[in-house]
Amino acid sequence: MKYILRKANEFMTGKAAAVKTAVSNNKGEGYIDTAVKILIAVVLGALLLAGLYLLFGDVVMPTLNERIREMFNYAG
């Protein structure tokens, strides 16, 4: 009977150590962090690109077109 109890105790101790090792392991935690960083970079890049499109469409291009017309205006 003592043999069976000792084996059960060793088995449970081994399983407890394995569970403790698995819970304290943070080996795969970097994947989520990397995915969040990439997602933030994509969103910020899209916002920056949209801002540049608005700036070039409303401010830069009309002024540039006007200056080019003035530069090649041979009539006056």
C-alpha positions in Angstrom: 0.0 0.0 0.0 2.9 2.3 0.8 4.3 1.7 -2.6 1.1 2.7 -4.3 0.8 5.9 -2.3 4.5 6.8 -2.9 4.0 6.3 -6.7 0.9 8.4 -6.7 2.7 11.1 -4.8 5.6 11.1 -7.2 3.2 11.1 -10.2 1.2 14.1 -8.8 4.5 16.0 -7.9 5.8 15.4 -11.4 2.5 16.6 -13.0 2.4 19.7 -10.7 5.9 20.6 -11.8 5.0 20.1 -15.5 1.9 22.4 -15.1 4.0 25.0 -13.2 6.5 25.0 -16.0 3.9 25.3 -18.7 2.1 28.1 -17.0 5.2 30.1 -16.3 6.5 29.7 -19.9 6.0 32.9 -21.9 7.8 31.7 -25.1 4.9 32.3 -27.5 3.8 35.6 -26.1 5.8 37.7 -28.6 3.6 36.7 -31.5 0.6 38.7 -30.2 2.7 41.7 -29.4 4.2 41.7 -32.9 0.8 41.4 -34.5 -0.5 44.3 -32.5 2.5 46.4 -33.5 2.0 45.6 -37.2 -1.7 46.4 -37.0 -0.9 49.8 -35.4 1.7 50.6 -38.1 -0.8 49.7 -40.9 -3.5 51.9 -39.4 -1.1 54.8 -38.8 0.2 54.5 -42.3 -3.3 54.5 -43.8 -4.2 57.6 -41.8 -1.0 59.3 -43.0 -1.6 58.4 -46.6 -5.2 59.6 -46.4 -4.0 62.9 -45.0 -1.4 63.3 -47.8 -4.1 62.6 -50.4 -6.3 65.3 -48.9 -3.4 67.8 -48.7 -2.3 67.2 -52.2 -5.8 67.1 -53.7 -7.1 70.3 -52.0 -4.0 72.5 -51.5 -1.0 71.5 -53.6 -2.5 70.4 -56.9 -4.7 73.5 -57.5 -1.8 75.8 -56.7 0.5 73.9 -58.9 -2.0 73.9 -61.8 -2.4 77.7 -61.4 1.3 78.3 -61.4 1.8 76.1 -64.5 -0.9 78.0 -66.3 0.6 81.3 -65.4 4.0 80.1 -66.5 2.8 79.1 -70.0 0.4 81.9 -70.4 1.8 83.6 -73.5 -1.0 86.0 -73.9 -0.4 88.1 -71.0 
